């Protein structure tokens, strides 16, 4: 099972209780849950009722019923999945993308959280790949 499926499945655990939509360059897990609840709730109730949550079961169920799932849900599931994948990629590439700025502005700072705080205070980091990685990772 892919990391994407596990993460999205984990995010889906709570989404039946939530509603609302959000938009951003990348989407937070909470916003993903809310967006999916809003756009896929009726499809989940119709096609996946009684299904145990977690481990990507809801996503797999919706994908297996793709011919009957509403176009809105299909589109939302695809865009949320893509956004979560982009967020995860940004979080894993943060260290490499910001290496130069860490050496320049945060030399001697220990701990990833402290380094992130230091970088967020350095206004020159707002531009370029490092700044975008921080934004896409959901840390700014």
DRENLO-45060 format. One record per residue: residue in one letter; x, y, z of N, C-alpha, C, O in turn; residue number from 1. Coordinates in nm, 4 decimals, m for minus. Example, Ala and Ser with C-alpha at 12.3 -4.5 7.8 and 13.67 -1.06 7.14 Angstrom:
BEGIN
<site 'A', <1.3190, m0.5690, 0.7800>, <1.2300, m0.4500, 0.7800>, <1.3200, m0.3300, 0.7800>, <1.4236, m0.3319, 0.8465>, 1>
<site 'S', <1.2850, m0.2250, 0.7080>, <1.3670, m0.1060, 0.7140>, <1.2900, 0.0030, 0.7870>, <1.3409, 0.1138, 0.8039>, 2>
END
This chain:
BEGIN
<site 'X', <0.0851, m0.1177, 0.0000>, <0.0000, 0.0000, 0.0000>, <0.0891, 0.1232, 0.0000>, <0.1877, 0.1285, 0.0735>, 1>
<site 'X', <0.0554, 0.2223, m0.0817>, <0.1389, 0.3416, m0.0939>, <0.1227, 0.4337, 0.0259>, <0.0226, 0.4294, 0.0973>, 2>
<site 'X', <0.2247, 0.5177, 0.0458>, <0.2196, 0.6177, 0.1520>, <0.1027, 0.7120, 0.1284>, <0.0345, 0.7523, 0.2227>, 3>
<site 'X', <0.0799, 0.7469, 0.0033>, <m0.0306, 0.8362, m0.0315>, <m0.1630, 0.7766, 0.0141>, <m0.2458, 0.8462, 0.0727>, 4>
<site 'X', <m0.1827, 0.6501, m0.0123>, <m0.3071, 0.5839, 0.0253>, <m0.3221, 0.5796, 0.1761>, <m0.4305, 0.6055, 0.2283>, 5>
<site 'X', <m0.2146, 0.5472, 0.2470>, <m0.2223, 0.5425, 0.3939>, <m0.2521, 0.6794, 0.4515>, <m0.3355, 0.6925, 0.5412>, 6>
<site 'X', <m0.1840, 0.7828, 0.4000>, <m0.2053, 0.9174, 0.4535>, <m0.3447, 0.9680, 0.4219>, <m0.4121, 1.0239, 0.5085>, 7>
<site 'X', <m0.3881, 0.9487, 0.2985>, <m0.5208, 0.9940, 0.2633>, <m0.6252, 0.9135, 0.3384>, <m0.7263, 0.9679, 0.3829>, 8>
<site 'X', <m0.6008, 0.7841, 0.3524>, <m0.6928, 0.7007, 0.4304>, <m0.7012, 0.7476, 0.5738>, <m0.8091, 0.7491, 0.6330>, 9>
<site 'X', <m0.5868, 0.7862, 0.6305>, <m0.5863, 0.8374, 0.7675>, <m0.6622, 0.9684, 0.7778>, <m0.7330, 0.9923, 0.8756>, 10>
<site 'X', <m0.6474, 1.0530, 0.6771>, <m0.7195, 1.1800, 0.6780>, <m0.8692, 1.1588, 0.6631>, <m0.9493, 1.2380, 0.7128>, 11>
<site 'X', <m0.9061, 1.0521, 0.5949>, <m1.0475, 1.0248, 0.5739>, <m1.1158, 0.9695, 0.6977>, <m1.2387, 0.9677, 0.7050>, 12>
<site 'X', <m1.0387, 0.9248, 0.7942>, <m1.0970, 0.8656, 0.9142>, <m1.1998, 0.9572, 0.9780>, <m1.3065, 0.9123, 1.0198>, 13>
<site 'X', <m1.1682, 1.0841, 0.9854>, <m1.2569, 1.1765, 1.0551>, <m1.3458, 1.2583, 0.9633>, <m1.4300, 1.3334, 1.0125>, 14>
<site 'X', <m1.3310, 1.2471, 0.8331>, <m1.3949, 1.3461, 0.7492>, <m1.5462, 1.3386, 0.7417>, <m1.6076, 1.4380, 0.7032>, 15>
<site 'X', <m1.6093, 1.2304, 0.7749>, <m1.7549, 1.2262, 0.7713>, <m1.8170, 1.3212, 0.8724>, <m1.9320, 1.3623, 0.8567>, 16>
<site 'X', <m1.7427, 1.3559, 0.9747>, <m1.7943, 1.4451, 1.0775>, <m1.7696, 1.5917, 1.0442>, <m1.8194, 1.6802, 1.1138>, 17>
<site 'X', <m1.6945, 1.6178, 0.9403>, <m1.6565, 1.7553, 0.9091>, <m1.7189, 1.8004, 0.7784>, <m1.7564, 1.7179, 0.6951>, 18>
<site 'X', <m1.7302, 1.9310, 0.7603>, <m1.7734, 1.9837, 0.6322>, <m1.7092, 2.1189, 0.6084>, <m1.6563, 2.1804, 0.7009>, 19>
<site 'X', <m1.7138, 2.1655, 0.4831>, <m1.6544, 2.2936, 0.4472>, <m1.5494, 2.2734, 0.3412>, <m1.5091, 2.1600, 0.3151>, 20>
<site 'X', <m1.5044, 2.3796, 0.2801>, <m1.4037, 2.3699, 0.1760>, <m1.2958, 2.4730, 0.2006>, <m1.3173, 2.5737, 0.2681>, 21>
<site 'X', <m1.1799, 2.4459, 0.1446>, <m1.0684, 2.5382, 0.1569>, <m0.9848, 2.5277, 0.0308>, <m0.9926, 2.4288, m0.0421>, 22>
<site 'X', <m0.9045, 2.6306, 0.0054>, <m0.8155, 2.6232, m0.1082>, <m0.6827, 2.6850, m0.0696>, <m0.6775, 2.7812, 0.0072>, 23>
<site 'X', <m0.5768, 2.6297, m0.1227>, <m0.4423, 2.6784, m0.0977>, <m0.3514, 2.6153, m0.2011>, <m0.3944, 2.5303, m0.2790>, 24>
<site 'X', <m0.2235, 2.6576, m0.2018>, <m0.1280, 2.5927, m0.2912>, <m0.1212, 2.4446, m0.2593>, <m0.1295, 2.3605, m0.3488>, 25>
<site 'X', <m0.1062, 2.4134, m0.1329>, <m0.1213, 2.2756, m0.0874>, <m0.2287, 2.2793, 0.0202>, <m0.2585, 2.3851, 0.0755>, 26>
<site 'X', <m0.2850, 2.1666, 0.0490>, <m0.3984, 2.1620, 0.1398>, <m0.3571, 2.0917, 0.2689>, <m0.2834, 1.9932, 0.2664>, 27>
<site 'X', <m0.4046, 2.1425, 0.3794>, <m0.3766, 2.0780, 0.5075>, <m0.4601, 1.9511, 0.5181>, <m0.5580, 1.9343, 0.4453>, 28>
<site 'X', <m0.4218, 1.8628, 0.6078>, <m0.4983, 1.7396, 0.6266>, <m0.6399, 1.7720, 0.6745>, <m0.7362, 1.7089, 0.6307>, 29>
<site 'X', <m0.6528, 1.8685, 0.7627>, <m0.7855, 1.9071, 0.8124>, <m0.8715, 1.9617, 0.6995>, <m0.9894, 1.9280, 0.6891>, 30>
<site 'X', <m0.8128, 2.0461, 0.6143>, <m0.8877, 2.1004, 0.5020>, <m0.9208, 1.9925, 0.3995>, <m1.0267, 1.9964, 0.3368>, 31>
<site 'X', <m0.8300, 1.8959, 0.3822>, <m0.8569, 1.7839, 0.2915>, <m0.9786, 1.7058, 0.3393>, <m1.0663, 1.6710, 0.2601>, 32>
<site 'X', <m0.9832, 1.6788, 0.4678>, <m1.0945, 1.6056, 0.5268>, <m1.2244, 1.6830, 0.5063>, <m1.3255, 1.6254, 0.4660>, 33>
<site 'X', <m1.2216, 1.8127, 0.5338>, <m1.3409, 1.8962, 0.5188>, <m1.3882, 1.9022, 0.3743>, <m1.5072, 1.8895, 0.3456>, 34>
<site 'X', <m1.2937, 1.9215, 0.2849>, <m1.3282, 1.9308, 0.1429>, <m1.3884, 1.8001, 0.0929>, <m1.4886, 1.8006, 0.0214>, 35>
<site 'X', <m1.3275, 1.6888, 0.1303>, <m1.3804, 1.5593, 0.0876>, <m1.5174, 1.5322, 0.1487>, <m1.6048, 1.4765, 0.0823>, 36>
<site 'X', <m1.5365, 1.5705, 0.2729>, <m1.6674, 1.5523, 0.3366>, <m1.7736, 1.6306, 0.2613>, <m1.8838, 1.5811, 0.2378>, 37>
<site 'X', <m1.7398, 1.7520, 0.2243>, <m1.8347, 1.8385, 0.1539>, <m1.8669, 1.7836, 0.0149>, <m1.9835, 1.7771, m0.0240>, 38>
<site 'X', <m1.7647, 1.7444, m0.0589>, <m1.7838, 1.7076, m0.1992>, <m1.8097, 1.5586, m0.2233>, <m1.8593, 1.5217, m0.3297>, 39>
<site 'X', <m1.7775, 1.4735, m0.1278>, <m1.7907, 1.3285, m0.1478>, <m1.8795, 1.2600, m0.0447>, <m1.9022, 1.1394, m0.0536>, 40>
<site 'X', <m1.9297, 1.3343, 0.0520>, <m2.0082, 1.2735, 0.1599>, <m2.1232, 1.1875, 0.1114>, <m2.1412, 1.0756, 0.1593>, 41>
<site 'X', <m2.2020, 1.2385, 0.0161>, <m2.3170, 1.1604, m0.0313>, <m2.2725, 1.0370, m0.1084>, <m2.3371, 0.9325, m0.1000>, 42>
<site 'X', <m2.1634, 1.0472, m0.1832>, <m2.1113, 0.9302, m0.2555>, <m2.0597, 0.8237, m0.1586>, <m2.0777, 0.7040, m0.1808>, 43>
<site 'X', <m1.9963, 0.8685, m0.0526>, <m1.9459, 0.7739, 0.0471>, <m2.0620, 0.7017, 0.1149>, <m2.0589, 0.5801, 0.1340>, 44>
<site 'X', <m2.1635, 0.7785, 0.1506>, <m2.2807, 0.7163, 0.2136>, <m2.3480, 0.6177, 0.1191>, <m2.3969, 0.5135, 0.1628>, 45>
<site 'X', <m2.3511, 0.6495, m0.0093>, <m2.4185, 0.5644, m0.1077>, <m2.3374, 0.4395, m0.1436>, <m2.3925, 0.3296, m0.1498>, 46>
<site 'X', <m2.2079, 0.4557, m0.1669>, <m2.1270, 0.3454, m0.2189>, <m2.0385, 0.2766, m0.1154>, <m1.9973, 0.1623, m0.1354>, 47>
<site 'X', <m2.0093, 0.3448, m0.0058>, <m1.9103, 0.2923, 0.0890>, <m1.9670, 0.2807, 0.2302>, <m1.8911, 0.2713, 0.3266>, 48>
<site 'X', <m2.0990, 0.2811, 0.2432>, <m2.1636, 0.2757, 0.3736>, <m2.1199, 0.1506, 0.4498>, <m2.1171, 0.0401, 0.3956>, 49>
<site 'X', <m2.0861, 0.1714, 0.5764>, <m2.0473, 0.0604, 0.6629>, <m1.9035, 0.0155, 0.6451>, <m1.8581, m0.0769, 0.7126>, 50>
<site 'X', <m1.8331, 0.0792, 0.5563>, <m1.6936, 0.0425, 0.5308>, <m1.6069, 0.0897, 0.6462>, <m1.6188, 0.2037, 0.6910>, 51>
<site 'X', <m1.5205, 0.0031, 0.6937>, <m1.4257, 0.0438, 0.7978>, <m1.3326, 0.1495, 0.7407>, <m1.2839, 0.1380, 0.6282>, 52>
<site 'X', <m1.3093, 0.2518, 0.8201>, <m1.2261, 0.3622, 0.7754>, <m1.0786, 0.3313, 0.7963>, <m1.0436, 0.2412, 0.8724>, 53>
<site 'X', <m0.9942, 0.4047, 0.7298>, <m0.8500, 0.3898, 0.7432>, <m0.7920, 0.3048, 0.6331>, <m0.8645, 0.2398, 0.5578>, 54>
<site 'X', <m0.6613, 0.3057, 0.6245>, <m0.5857, 0.2266, 0.5264>, <m0.6309, 0.2504, 0.3830>, <m0.6183, 0.1611, 0.2992>, 55>
<site 'X', <m0.6826, 0.3677, 0.3534>, <m0.7215, 0.4012, 0.2170>, <m0.8490, 0.3351, 0.1690>, <m0.8770, 0.3364, 0.0491>, 56>
<site 'X', <m0.9272, 0.2773, 0.2586>, <m1.0467, 0.2037, 0.2177>, <m1.1495, 0.2925, 0.1484>, <m1.2086, 0.2525, 0.0480>, 57>
<site 'X', <m1.1709, 0.4112, 0.2009>, <m1.2685, 0.5017, 0.1398>, <m1.2202, 0.5441, 0.0012>, <m1.2975, 0.5425, m0.0946>, 58>
<site 'X', <m1.0952, 0.5814, m0.0097>, <m1.0404, 0.6199, m0.1397>, <m1.0539, 0.5044, m0.2377>, <m1.0991, 0.5244, m0.3504>, 59>
<site 'X', <m1.0157, 0.3847, m0.1970>, <m1.0265, 0.2679, m0.2846>, <m1.1711, 0.2417, m0.3247>, <m1.1992, 0.2084, m0.4398>, 60>
<site 'X', <m1.2623, 0.2569, m0.2300>, <m1.4041, 0.2367, m0.2584>, <m1.4523, 0.3364, m0.3629>, <m1.5173, 0.2985, m0.4604>, 61>
<site 'X', <m1.4207, 0.4633, m0.3426>, <m1.4632, 0.5648, m0.4387>, <m1.4021, 0.5390, m0.5764>, <m1.4693, 0.5544, m0.6784>, 62>
<site 'X', <m1.2762, 0.5001, m0.5788>, <m1.2108, 0.4717, m0.7064>, <m1.2721, 0.3496, m0.7741>, <m1.2822, 0.3459, m0.8968>, 63>
<site 'X', <m1.3132, 0.2490, m0.6957>, <m1.3734, 0.1298, m0.7560>, <m1.5138, 0.1568, m0.8087>, <m1.5640, 0.0820, m0.8926>, 64>
<site 'X', <m1.5773, 0.2626, m0.7605>, <m1.7102, 0.3020, m0.8083>, <m1.7021, 0.4283, m0.8944>, <m1.8002, 0.5017, m0.9071>, 65>
<site 'X', <m1.5866, 0.4528, m0.9525>, <m1.5614, 0.5782, m1.0250>, <m1.6666, 0.6066, m1.1321>, <m1.7000, 0.7227, m1.1558>, 66>
<site 'X', <m1.7181, 0.5053, m1.1958>, <m1.8179, 0.5260, m1.3013>, <m1.9479, 0.5843, m1.2464>, <m2.0235, 0.6480, m1.3198>, 67>
<site 'X', <m1.9740, 0.5626, m1.1172>, <m2.0994, 0.6078, m1.0571>, <m2.0838, 0.7237, m0.9596>, <m2.1829, 0.7846, m0.9192>, 68>
<site 'X', <m1.9613, 0.7543, m0.9219>, <m1.9341, 0.8622, m0.8270>, <m1.9522, 0.9960, m0.8994>, <m1.9202, 1.0084, m1.0176>, 69>
<site 'X', <m2.0030, 1.0943, m0.8279>, <m2.0281, 1.2249, m0.8897>, <m1.8988, 1.2846, m0.9457>, <m1.7911, 1.2637, m0.8901>, 70>
<site 'X', <m1.9099, 1.3581, m1.0546>, <m1.7919, 1.4223, m1.1115>, <m1.7232, 1.5168, m1.0121>, <m1.6007, 1.5281, m1.0111>, 71>
<site 'X', <m1.8018, 1.5836, m0.9297>, <m1.7441, 1.6740, m0.8296>, <m1.6565, 1.5966, m0.7329>, <m1.5451, 1.6393, m0.7026>, 72>
<site 'X', <m1.7053, 1.4834, m0.6841>, <m1.6275, 1.4012, m0.5911>, <m1.5017, 1.3483, m0.6584>, <m1.3937, 1.3524, m0.5994>, 73>
<site 'X', <m1.5141, 1.2995, m0.7791>, <m1.3984, 1.2469, m0.8521>, <m1.2913, 1.3543, m0.8679>, <m1.1730, 1.3294, m0.8446>, 74>
<site 'X', <m1.3334, 1.4723, m0.9070>, <m1.2395, 1.5834, m0.9251>, <m1.1763, 1.6243, m0.7931>, <m1.0554, 1.6461, m0.7858>, 75>
<site 'X', <m1.2581, 1.6347, m0.6886>, <m1.2076, 1.6741, m0.5571>, <m1.1093, 1.5716, m0.5037>, <m1.0040, 1.6087, m0.4520>, 76>
<site 'X', <m1.1411, 1.4439, m0.5151>, <m1.0511, 1.3386, m0.4683>, <m0.9165, 1.3479, m0.5390>, <m0.8120, 1.3350, m0.4751>, 77>
<site 'X', <m0.9180, 1.3698, m0.6691>, <m0.7924, 1.3813, m0.7448>, <m0.7127, 1.5040, m0.7023>, <m0.5914, 1.4951, m0.6832>, 78>
<site 'X', <m0.7797, 1.6193, m0.6870>, <m0.7058, 1.7410, m0.6524>, <m0.6548, 1.7371, m0.5083>, <m0.5446, 1.7844, m0.4805>, 79>
<site 'X', <m0.7335, 1.6814, m0.4172>, <m0.6888, 1.6697, m0.2781>, <m0.5694, 1.5754, m0.2693>, <m0.4726, 1.6038, m0.1987>, 80>
<site 'X', <m0.5758, 1.4646, m0.3398>, <m0.4656, 1.3683, m0.3393>, <m0.3380, 1.4324, m0.3936>, <m0.2306, 1.4158, m0.3358>, 81>
<site 'X', <m0.3495, 1.5046, m0.5031>, <m0.2342, 1.5727, m0.5619>, <m0.1764, 1.6758, m0.4656>, <m0.0547, 1.6843, m0.4490>, 82>
<site 'X', <m0.2625, 1.7534, m0.4029>, <m0.2168, 1.8570, m0.3103>, <m0.1464, 1.7968, m0.1890>, <m0.0428, 1.8476, m0.1462>, 83>
<site 'X', <m0.2014, 1.6898, m0.1337>, <m0.1380, 1.6229, m0.0194>, <m0.0011, 1.5681, m0.0609>, <0.0954, 1.5781, 0.0149>, 84>
<site 'X', <0.0073, 1.5106, m0.1808>, <0.1365, 1.4609, m0.2293>, <0.2375, 1.5751, m0.2422>, <0.3548, 1.5579, m0.2089>, 85>
<site 'X', <0.1928, 1.6915, m0.2903>, <0.2819, 1.8078, m0.3021>, <0.3269, 1.8554, m0.1648>, <0.4425, 1.8936, m0.1472>, 86>
<site 'X', <0.2364, 1.8535, m0.0677>, <0.2711, 1.8949, 0.0689>, <0.3766, 1.7997, 0.1259>, <0.4751, 1.8446, 0.1844>, 87>
<site 'X', <0.3568, 1.6703, 0.1095>, <0.4534, 1.5721, 0.1602>, <0.5893, 1.5880, 0.0925>, <0.6931, 1.5780, 0.1580>, 88>
<site 'X', <0.5889, 1.6129, m0.0382>, <0.7151, 1.6321, m0.1109>, <0.7877, 1.7566, m0.0603>, <0.9096, 1.7547, m0.0439>, 89>
<site 'X', <0.7142, 1.8637, m0.0358>, <0.7761, 1.9871, 0.0152>, <0.8330, 1.9647, 0.1548>, <0.9415, 2.0138, 0.1859>, 90>
<site 'X', <0.7619, 1.8920, 0.2381>, <0.8112, 1.8655, 0.3730>, <0.9382, 1.7818, 0.3685>, <1.0292, 1.8034, 0.4486>, 91>
<site 'X', <0.9456, 1.6858, 0.2753>, <1.0670, 1.6042, 0.2702>, <1.1830, 1.6745, 0.2008>, <1.2986, 1.6400, 0.2255>, 92>
<site 'X', <1.1553, 1.7720, 0.1147>, <1.2644, 1.8408, 0.0454>, <1.3090, 1.9677, 0.1168>, <1.4049, 2.0317, 0.0737>, 93>
<site 'X', <1.2426, 2.0046, 0.2229>, <1.2719, 2.1284, 0.2956>, <1.4198, 2.1421, 0.3297>, <1.4785, 2.2471, 0.3032>, 94>
<site 'X', <1.4809, 2.0414, 0.3865>, <1.6205, 2.0493, 0.4296>, <1.7133, 2.0780, 0.3119>, <1.8013, 2.1637, 0.3209>, 95>
<site 'X', <1.6934, 2.0066, 0.2027>, <1.7796, 2.0263, 0.0861>, <1.7553, 2.1628, 0.0216>, <1.8501, 2.2303, m0.0184>, 96>
<site 'X', <1.6294, 2.2030, 0.0114>, <1.5955, 2.3289, m0.0538>, <1.6458, 2.4504, 0.0253>, <1.6735, 2.5552, m0.0331>, 97>
<site 'X', <1.6573, 2.4366, 0.1555>, <1.6910, 2.5500, 0.2410>, <1.8321, 2.5440, 0.2971>, <1.8693, 2.6267, 0.3804>, 98>
<site 'X', <1.9097, 2.4486, 0.2531>, <2.0446, 2.4285, 0.3060>, <2.1284, 2.5569, 0.3025>, <2.1939, 2.5910, 0.4009>, 99>
<site 'X', <2.1263, 2.6270, 0.1905>, <2.2037, 2.7504, 0.1749>, <2.1590, 2.8562, 0.2766>, <2.2421, 2.9208, 0.3405>, 100>
<site 'X', <2.0280, 2.8728, 0.2907>, <1.9755, 2.9734, 0.3827>, <2.0010, 2.9370, 0.5284>, <2.0235, 3.0247, 0.6118>, 101>
<site 'X', <1.9974, 2.8084, 0.5586>, <2.0274, 2.7657, 0.6954>, <2.1708, 2.8041, 0.7293>, <2.1969, 2.8579, 0.8369>, 102>
<site 'X', <2.2636, 2.7769, 0.6382>, <2.4039, 2.8115, 0.6612>, <2.4223, 2.9634, 0.6714>, <2.5026, 3.0110, 0.7516>, 103>
<site 'X', <2.3487, 3.0384, 0.5908>, <2.3650, 3.1836, 0.5870>, <2.2992, 3.2537, 0.7056>, <2.3598, 3.3428, 0.7651>, 104>
<site 'X', <2.1779, 3.2159, 0.7410>, <2.1016, 3.2897, 0.8417>, <2.0869, 3.2197, 0.9759>, <2.0593, 3.2845, 1.0768>, 105>
<site 'X', <2.1049, 3.0886, 0.9782>, <2.0713, 3.0138, 1.1004>, <2.1855, 2.9241, 1.1464>, <2.1623, 2.8209, 1.2093>, 106>
<site 'X', <2.3065, 2.9626, 1.1158>, <2.4233, 2.8853, 1.1558>, <2.4242, 2.8690, 1.3077>, <2.4110, 2.9669, 1.3812>, 107>
<site 'X', <2.4394, 2.7485, 1.3532>, <2.4450, 2.7215, 1.4958>, <2.3098, 2.6939, 1.5591>, <2.3036, 2.6532, 1.6751>, 108>
<site 'X', <2.2012, 2.7152, 1.4855>, <2.0679, 2.6860, 1.5388>, <2.0469, 2.5347, 1.5321>, <2.0739, 2.4717, 1.4298>, 109>
<site 'X', <1.9989, 2.4779, 1.6414>, <1.9829, 2.3329, 1.6509>, <1.8345, 2.2975, 1.6560>, <1.7555, 2.3657, 1.7213>, 110>
<site 'X', <1.7981, 2.1909, 1.5869>, <1.6605, 2.1415, 1.5876>, <1.5817, 2.1951, 1.4699>, <1.5865, 2.3143, 1.4396>, 111>
<site 'X', <1.5087, 2.1059, 1.4034>, <1.4351, 2.1442, 1.2842>, <1.3327, 2.2552, 1.3106>, <1.3194, 2.3472, 1.2299>, 112>
<site 'X', <1.2611, 2.2471, 1.4220>, <1.1625, 2.3508, 1.4552>, <1.2272, 2.4859, 1.4766>, <1.1744, 2.5881, 1.4330>, 113>
<site 'X', <1.3413, 2.4869, 1.5435>, <1.4144, 2.6118, 1.5662>, <1.4704, 2.6679, 1.4355>, <1.4703, 2.7891, 1.4138>, 114>
<site 'X', <1.5176, 2.5793, 1.3499>, <1.5694, 2.6221, 1.2195>, <1.4557, 2.6817, 1.1367>, <1.4730, 2.7859, 1.0734>, 115>
<site 'X', <1.3413, 2.6171, 1.1369>, <1.2263, 2.6684, 1.0636>, <1.1860, 2.8058, 1.1158>, <1.1574, 2.8961, 1.0372>, 116>
<site 'X', <1.1835, 2.8221, 1.2469>, <1.1510, 2.9511, 1.3069>, <1.2520, 3.0574, 1.2637>, <1.2141, 3.1697, 1.2302>, 117>
<site 'X', <1.3782, 3.0222, 1.2644>, <1.4839, 3.1139, 1.2219>, <1.4646, 3.1536, 1.0755>, <1.4738, 3.2715, 1.0412>, 118>
<site 'X', <1.4381, 3.0557, 0.9898>, <1.4183, 3.0845, 0.8480>, <1.2954, 3.1716, 0.8255>, <1.2974, 3.2600, 0.7399>, 119>
<site 'X', <1.1899, 3.1482, 0.9000>, <1.0688, 3.2291, 0.8855>, <1.0925, 3.3744, 0.9254>, <1.0226, 3.4636, 0.8775>, 120>
<site 'X', <1.1891, 3.3989, 1.0115>, <1.2232, 3.5361, 1.0524>, <1.3140, 3.6054, 0.9505>, <1.3193, 3.7283, 0.9452>, 121>
<site 'X', <1.3844, 3.5274, 0.8708>, <1.4764, 3.5828, 0.7716>, <1.3972, 3.6203, 0.6466>, <1.3595, 3.5324, 0.5690>, 122>
<site 'X', <1.3717, 3.7478, 0.6264>, <1.2840, 3.7930, 0.5182>, <1.3349, 3.7553, 0.3798>, <1.2542, 3.7374, 0.2886>, 123>
<site 'X', <1.4643, 3.7428, 0.3612>, <1.5187, 3.7079, 0.2297>, <1.4844, 3.5650, 0.1905>, <1.4947, 3.5286, 0.0734>, 124>
<site 'X', <1.4439, 3.4840, 0.2869>, <1.4096, 3.3446, 0.2593>, <1.2707, 3.3342, 0.1966>, <1.2348, 3.2291, 0.1435>, 125>
<site 'X', <1.1929, 3.4410, 0.2020>, <1.0573, 3.4381, 0.1469>, <1.0557, 3.4136, m0.0027>, <0.9562, 3.3648, m0.0564>, 126>
<site 'X', <1.1634, 3.4465, m0.0702>, <1.1710, 3.4298, m0.2140>, <1.2408, 3.2983, m0.2474>, <1.3118, 3.2421, m0.1640>, 127>
<site 'X', <1.2208, 3.2510, m0.3661>, <1.2927, 3.1347, m0.4148>, <1.2369, 3.0022, m0.3683>, <1.1289, 2.9935, m0.3099>, 128>
<site 'X', <1.3150, 2.8991, m0.3967>, <1.2710, 2.7623, m0.3721>, <1.2524, 2.7313, m0.2243>, <1.1593, 2.6593, m0.1883>, 129>
<site 'X', <1.3375, 2.7833, m0.1390>, <1.3254, 2.7565, 0.0044>, <1.1953, 2.8142, 0.0584>, <1.1205, 2.7454, 0.1278>, 130>
<site 'X', <1.1687, 2.9396, 0.0269>, <1.0446, 3.0022, 0.0721>, <0.9221, 2.9292, 0.0215>, <0.8249, 2.9111, 0.0948>, 131>
<site 'X', <0.9267, 2.8871, m0.1044>, <0.8134, 2.8147, m0.1616>, <0.7985, 2.6778, m0.0962>, <0.6863, 2.6320, m0.0744>, 132>
<site 'X', <0.9097, 2.6118, m0.0645>, <0.9027, 2.4820, 0.0042>, <0.8385, 2.4968, 0.1418>, <0.7598, 2.4117, 0.1832>, 133>
<site 'X', <0.8718, 2.6037, 0.2120>, <0.8135, 2.6278, 0.3438>, <0.6632, 2.6514, 0.3310>, <0.5850, 2.5993, 0.4105>, 134>
<site 'X', <0.6233, 2.7292, 0.2320>, <0.4807, 2.7556, 0.2090>, <0.4080, 2.6265, 0.1699>, <0.3033, 2.5942, 0.2260>, 135>
<site 'X', <0.4644, 2.5533, 0.0734>, <0.4001, 2.4308, 0.0257>, <0.3941, 2.3234, 0.1346>, <0.3035, 2.2401, 0.1358>, 136>
<site 'X', <0.4909, 2.3263, 0.2253>, <0.4911, 2.2291, 0.3354>, <0.3851, 2.2638, 0.4397>, <0.3555, 2.1830, 0.5277>, 137>
<site 'X', <0.3279, 2.3841, 0.4298>, <0.2250, 2.4254, 0.5237>, <0.2811, 2.4860, 0.6518>, <0.2123, 2.4920, 0.7537>, 138>
<site 'X', <0.4048, 2.5304, 0.6463>, <0.4717, 2.5827, 0.7658>, <0.4762, 2.7355, 0.7675>, <0.5349, 2.7941, 0.8585>, 139>
<site 'X', <0.4167, 2.7992, 0.6711>, <0.4077, 2.9457, 0.6701>, <0.2752, 2.9823, 0.6097>, <0.2434, 3.1006, 0.5976>, 140>
END
